[in-house]
Amino acid sequence: MMNPPMANDRTLRESAVIERFLESPNEESFADLFRVFTPQLVAFFRSRGCPLTLGEDLTQEVMLTVYRKAAYFFAPGLGRQRRHQQIDLIRTDKE
């Protein structure tokens, strides 16, 4: 069992890798994402009874889909979030 500080550190590292990829989906940020999440995905598929080779293949398919769809799924949401933050900042400055 992981102790809470280690779990929190892991979560923070994973969040930073995800955020970096979403802000700048390029080969370098994807490589970091792949390095962090591949072992977890393989373990997930193995725990569901998949042989190692199938688990690795499925993991590659999942990660390829993430890479291809990142801009489609996340860019509009990030744009809205940034706009809202900018609006909030402007409102705060006027007060």
Buried (B, 14 or more C-beta within 10 A) or exposed (E): EEEEEEEEEEEEEBEEBBEBBBEEBEEEBBEBBBEBBBEEBBEBBBEEEBEEEBBBBBBBEBBEEBBEEBEEEBEEEEEEEEEEEEEEEEEEEEE
